[in-house]
Amino acid sequence: MYKPNGFENVSDQMLSTLSLMWKITLFVSCLPVALVYTYDYFVIKVIPPIVTITAGISLIVVVLVIVRGWGRKQSPSYRRMIKAVELTKSPKTEEDGKRALRLFDFEFSYWKVDFDAKRVQSNERMGKDVGVKKGRRHFRWTIFPCQIIAYLGIQTFGIRMAYPGCLKLLENYMRPILVNGRAKLIAETNAQRFKIRTLDYNEIDSIFVNNRGKSMNEGNASFYEIGIMTTPLSLKYSVLGWNHPGFGCSTGKPFPAQEKHAVDAVVQFAICRLGFRVNEIVLYGFGIGGFSSLWAATCYPAVRGVILDAAFDDVLYLAQLRLPQCLSGIVRLAIRSYCNLHNAELVRKYPGPISLIRRTEDEVIANEKKIKTNRVNFLAISILKYRYPNIFQLPQINRCTKQLAKPLLNRTLTIAEDYLCTSRLINYASVHGRKCPFGIGEGYTEELRDRMADFLLRRHMRDFKSTHCTWLPAELFKLPWNIPGKKAPTSTETVGKDFIKQSIKRSKIAIQPIQ
C-alpha cells in the first residue's frame, strides 16, 4: 500500500477540501445568481473583489499542486510506479510495465485496456446478440405521462434501489475498504487486475486468481474486493471476479443491456485471453448477479454449470413489495421497459446443470424473513416445472410448495430412492437425449411422480441458515447436479456390486441432511 509523505498528504487533504467546497459552491450558486439578477444587485464595484478572491484561490491551488508533486518525487514507491508507466509506452517492454504496474493501485481511468471485446469474436457464443432486443412499442397517448414518470423513476432512484453498489455516496464511503480488499487479494493470492472493454465501450474492473489445474469459477454480484470470491478461493478454484457497470471502478450503469455486454466481455476474456475452455467455467451469481450469470449461460450453454445463491425469479415482485401499492402500475411499466430482470423467463433458455442456494433467513428477497415468501422458492418451481412438465403437475407443484414453506435441512434421501430416480433419468437420457423440456414422467403413477419430484427438488436446491449478506460456507459450494452419463440397469435385481458402490459414493452428500 502506497503511503504519501507529509507534504503530499497535507496538500492532498487541502486540495480535496477545496474540491469539495467548489462542488458545493456550484451546487448552490443558482440561488445567489438568481437573487442578484432579480433585485439588480450586480454592480461594477463587486468585480475587483471577485477577481481578487478567484486569483488568490487559484494561486493556492497551484502552490498545493507543486508541493504535492515535489512530495511525490521524494517517494521511492512513486518513482518506481512512474518508471513502470514509462515501460508501458514501448511495445517491447509493455508487458513488463503492466506487470510492475499491477503492484500499484491508482485511478482506474488511467489503466490501459487489457482486453477489448470488440476485437474478438468467439465461436462459443452460439451467435447470440448480446444487446437488448428493441422491439416496436405501440405508442399510446393515454399512458404517455406514466411512461415519463417510469423513465425518470428508473433513471434516478430506481436503478440505485436495484443495484445499491452504483451509489456514488456508498462508493466513496467504501473506497478505503475496497482498496484494502483489493490489496489483500493481490498480496495473499497473487491476483492480477485487468481492465476489460465491452462492446458498448464500458470499462470493467476485474481481477483474476490463477489456481490453474483445479477449475474456474466466474461471476460476481457485489464488489469483487469484498464479495463472493472468498468461497471458491477457499476451495482452490481459479476465480475471475468483476464489478458490475457503475460498481467500484467499472464505468457505466447496471442496466440490463450494459450488464449483458459486461458479462459477455468477461467470459470472452476468460476464453480468449486466459485460455479456459467453456466447459471448465462455472458461473456463480449472488443475489441480483444471478441475472448476469444466467444471461452468460444462455450465450454459452456448454458451461459446466450455474450456481445461483439468494437469487429471485422476477425483480418486479420485489420492487412492488417495497413501493406503495398505488404505484404498482408505474412500477410494472418501469421494470418491464427498462430493468426487466426476469430470471424465471431467462432460465428456460439454459438447458445445463443449475443449483439454487436458499438462505432461510433472507431479509432481501423474502417478505419479513418468511421462508415461504422467499423468491428462490418460485424460481425453483419455475425451473422444475419447465424442465420436467410430466412430473411436476399440479399435485406435485402443490406438494413441493408446501415443502418449501419450511427448511429442507432435515430431509434426507435413502440409497434406494436415489438409485430408483437416478436410473430412470439415466435411461431416459440415453434414449431421448438431454434436450429440455424432458418428456420423462408420462404414464407415471401419482406416487412415482411424488417421489421423482422430491428427488429433483433436493438435487436442484439446498438450504443455508443465514441472512442475505453472509459469505457462503465452502461446504455448500458444490458443482450443480446433472444426470449421470452412463446407462443404468433396468431393475434392482440386475444391479452389480460396482454400481451399488458408485451409487453410495455418489450419494454421500445426498443421504446426509441437505445444507
N, C-alpha and C positions, 0 to 999 in steps of 0.2 A: 504494500500500500504506500502510495506517494504521500509524504507529509511535507507541506510547504514550510519554508523557514519563516522567521519572524517578519521580515519585510514583506514577503509575498502574502503572508497570512493577513497582516493588517491592511494592506492595500486591497486584497480580495474582499475583505469584510466591508470596507468603506465603499468600494465600487458596487457591491451588492446592495448596500443601503441606498446609495444614490440611484441605482437602477429601480429599486422598489419605489422610491419617492417619485421618480419620473413617471412610472406607470400609474401611480395613484393620481398624480397631477393631471395626466392625460385623461384619466377616467372621470375626474370631477371638473375638468376645465370647461365643459359645456355650460355649467351653471354661471360662473362669473362672466364668461364671454357674453352669454345671453343678457345678463343684468347690465353690463357695460353698454351693449348695443341698444337695449330698451330705454334706458334712462340717460343715454348720451353722456356717459361719464368719460369717454375716451377723449383725451386732450394731448397736445404735443408734449406737454411737460412730463408725462409719465414714460415717454420713450427712453430718455437717458438712463433713469434708474433700472428699467428692464434690461437694457443693453449691458449695463454695468454688472448686474446680478448674473446674467447669462454668461458674460465673458469670465467672471470670477469662477463660476461653477465649471466652465469648460477648462479653465486653467488647472483647477483642482483635479479634474478627470485626467488631463494629460500628465500631470505630475504623478498621480497614482499609477497610471499605466506604465510610466517609465520606471517607477520604483518596483512594481511587480515584475517587469521584465528583467531588471537588474537582479532581483532576488532569485528569479528562476535560473538566471545564468550562473549563479553561485552553487546551484544544486547539482550534484553528480548524477542523480536519477534523471533529472530533466535533460541534462546534456546527453545521456545515453538514449533517451527517447527521441531527441532531435536527430541524433546520428542514425537511429533506426528509420526515421522518416526519410532521411536523405537516401538511405539504401533502397527504399521502395520506388524511387524515381528512375532507377536504371533497370531495364528488363533483365540484366544478368544477375542483379542482386536483389530483385524484388521479393522473391520467396524468403530469403534470409531476413530481409527487412520486416516482412509480415510476421515471421516467427518471433522476432525480437519485440515487435510492437504488441503482440498478444500478451506480453507480460505487463503491459500498462493499461490503465483504464482512463480513457479520455472521451470527449464528446463524440458520440457515435456518428454524427453527421459528417465528421472528418475521416471516418473509417472508409477505406477503399472497399468497393464491392467485390466480394469473393466469388459470387455465383449469380449469373443473370439468367433467369428462366426464359427470357425471350430468345436467347441464343441456342436453346436446347429443345429438341423435340424427342420425346421418348415413345417407344413402341408399346410401353406398358400401360398407357393411359386409356386404352380402349377407344381412342378417337373421340373422347368426350369434350364438349365445350365447357370450359371451367367457369365462365361467367354466368350471371343470372340471365335466364331467357326472358327477354322483354316481349311479352305478347301484347296484342292490342287490347286496350282497355276502353270499354264503352263509356264515353263521357256523358254525364248526366248533370244538368244544372241543379237538380234537386239535392244532390249530395256534395256539390262543389264546396260549400262552406265547411262541411265536415272533412273533406279531403285536405283543405288548407290547414285546419286545426290538427289533423292527424299528422301531416307532414311536419309542421312546426313542433309538435309534441315529440315526435320520434327523433328529430334532428337536435333538439335541445336537451331535454331531460330523459327522454325515453331510452335512447341507446345507452346512456350512462347508468340507468337503472338496471338494464340487462347486463352490461359489462362495466361494473364499478371500477375495474382496473384502468379504464381510459380516462378517469377523472384526473385532471392535472393537479388538483389540490392533494389528492391521495398520492399521486406520483411524487410530488415534491416532499411530502411527509415521509414517504418510504424510500426515498433516494439513498440515504446512507445505509439502510438495511439491504437494499438491492445491491449496492456496490460491495458491501461486505460479503453478501452471499455469493456474488459472482467471484470475488477474490478467493473465497474459501473453496469453491468448486475447482478453480484453476490450480490452487496450491495443493489440494488433497487428492484430486483425481486426474491431474494433468489435462484438464479440459481445454478445448480450443474454441474461441469465439469467432463467429462468422457473420458477415452481412450478406443477406440473400435478397436480390431484387426480383420482385414479382412481375407478372405480365402487365399489371396496372401501375407499375413504377413505384410501388411502396417498397420500403427497405425494412426487412425483417431481421430483428436481432435474435440470433440463435447461438447455441452452444452445444458442443459435441464431446462426449466422453467415450473414448475408444476402449472397449473391452472385447476386442475382436476375437472370434473363436467361440464366443458364447452365443449371443443372439443380439437382435437390435430392436429397441423399442423407440417409437416415435410418437410425439404428441404431447401437448401441454395446454392446460386450460387457464392457468394463472401465470404469475411471473415465474419464469424458469429458475430464477435465483433462489426462491423460497417455495417453489411449487412442488409438484408431484414427482419430480425426478428422483427424490430421495429413495422411494420404494424400489424401483427397478435397479437403481445403482447399488443398493444393498445386496441385490441378488447377482451382481456382476454382469448385468446386461450392458451392452453398448447403448448409450442413450443420446438422442438428439432432441433437445428441448428448444422451444421457440416461444416468443412473445407475440400475442395477437397484435394486429394493426392497432396502433394507439396505446399499446401497453409498453411500459418501460421506454426503451429507446427505439422501438418499432414505430414507423410512421404510418399515417392513415387513420382510419376509424374502423371499428369492428362491425361494419355492415356485412350482410351475407355475401355480397359479391366480392368484397375485399378479403373476407375470411377464406373463401374458396380459392382465390388466387394465391393467398398466402400459404395455405396448407399444401396446395399443389406444387408450389415452388420448393417447399421444404422437402417433400417426398422426392421431387426431381433431383434436388441436391443430394439426398441420401443415395439415390440410384446412380446418378451420373458422376458425382464428384467423390463421394465416399466409397462407392463401389459395392453397395449392398444389392442383393437380388430382392425382387419384390416379395418372394415367398419367405424371406427372412425377417420381414418387417411386421411388428406387432404395433397396432395403433392403440394408444392409451389416452382416452379422453375423460377428463374430470368435469362434472357439472355442465356448464354451458359449452365447454370444449368438446362435449360429445358430438355436437353438430359438425364441427370441423373434422373429427375423426371419421364419422360416418360418411361425410362427403368424400373424403380421401378414399375410403373403402369402396365406394361406388365407382370411382375413377380407376382404382387399382384393385379389382376384385380378387387378384391372386395373392393378396397379403395373407400372412399366416393367421391373423385373427384380429378381432377388435374387442377391447375391454372398455366398458363404459361404467364409470364409477360416479354414483349420485347423479345420473342423467335424468332427463324428463322426456315425455312423449311429445308435448307441444307447448311451446312457451306461451301461447295465448292464454291457457288456463292459469298459469302463474301470474301473468300480467293482470288478468281480470280479477284475480283473488286479492291483489294488493291495491287496486284502484277503485274508486267509487263505482257502484253499480250503475249509476246514471250515465256513466261514460263508457259503458261496455260496448256500445256500437262503434264509437270512435276508436276505442282500443282495438277492436277487431279489425277495423279498416286500416289502422296504422300498422299492426303486426302483419297482416296478410299482404300489405302493399310494400312495406319497407324492411321488415325484420322477421320474415317468416321462417323461424327455426322449428321446423316440423319433423322431429326425429322419427316418429312413428310412420310417416309417409316415406322418408328417406331410406329407412332400414329395409324396405321392400325391394330396393334396387341392389342390395348386397346379399349374395347367397351364401357367404362363407361363415366360418365359426365366429360366434359372438358370445360374450359373457357379460352379465349385469351384476353390479355390486350395489346392494341396497343398504343404506345407513338407517338403522331402525329409529334413531332419534334426530333425524334430519329436520332442521327448522327452516330450511330454504325452499325445498321442493315438496314440502308437506304442510298441511294446514294445522298449526299449533302442535307440531310434532306427532300428530296422529298417524300411526303407521299405515292405516287403511287408506289414507289420503295421499300417501307417497306416490309421486308420479312415476317412479320406477315400476310400480305395480302395473300401471296402464301400458307402459312401454313393453313390459314382458308379455302381457296378454296379447298385445298387438302383434308382436313378433311370432309368438307360437301359433296364434290363430291364422296368420298368413302362411306360415311355413307348413303347418300340419292341419289343414282345414277339416279333414275327415276324422281327426282325433279330437280336436278342440271344437266340439259342437256346443250348443247352449248349456247342457248339463255340466260338461267338463269346464266350461268357462266360469260358470257359477261356483263350481267346486273349487277351482283354483283361486277365484276371487276371495272366497271365504278363508282359504289357507293363507293368502297374502295379508289378511287383516290382522295377523299376529306373526310374531317372529318365527322363522324357519329353523332356528338354532337346534332344536331337539328332534328334528325329523331325520331319520336315517333310512338307508337302503340296504336290504339284505343282498347277499351274493346271488340268490336265486332270482330276485326281482331284477337285479342289474343284468344278469345273463339273459333272462327272458326278453326284456325290452331291447337290449343291445343286439341280440341275434336277429330279431325281427327287422330292426333298422338296417343291419348289415346285409341281410338277404334281399331286402327291398332295393337298397342302393346298388347292389351287384347286378340286379336285373334291369332296373329302371333308371339308374344313374342318380346324380345328386342335384338335379335341377329343381329349384323352388318354383312353386309350392310342391311339396311331396304328396303323392296320392295315397300313401300308406294309411290304413285305418278303415278303408271301405269294407264293410261287411263285419267289422268287429262288434263284439257284444259291448254293452254299456260298462260291464265290469272291466273288460280288457282296455277299453278306451280310458277309463278312470286310472288304471294302472300305468298306461303309457303317458297320460297327461301328467301324473305325479312325477314320473321319471324325468320327462323332458323339462318340466319346470325346475326341478332341482339341478339338472345338468346345465341349465342356462343362467341360473341365478344363485347368489349366495348372500348371506346377511353379514353385516358388520355393525356391532353395537357401538354407535358413535354418532356425534353430531356432524354437520356438513363439513366444517373446515378442520379436519384432522387427517394427518398422514395415514395412508393405508398401510397396515402391517404387512411385512414381507410374506408371511404365510398365506395371505389372501390374494397375493398377486400371482395368479396361475394362468397358463395359456388356456384359451377358450376350448371347451369340449367340442369334439367333432365326431361324426360317425366313423368308427374304425374302418380301415380299408379292406380287411380280409373277410372272406365269406365264412359265416358261422355254420355249424352243423344244424340240421333241420329238427332235431329233437334232443332232449336231455339224455336219452339213452345212448346216443352216439357220441357224447362228449368225451374227449380223451383227457388224460391227466394233464397234458401240456396246456390245453385250452382252459381248464379249470384253474391252473396255476397262473396263467396270464390274466384271467378274469379277476382273481383275488388280488394280484399285484396292481392291476389297473383300477380296482375299486377301493384301494386303501383310503383314499380321501372320501369317497362317497359313503363308505359304511361308517365313517365317523360322523359326529354332528357337523352339519354344514355350517361353516362360519364365514 
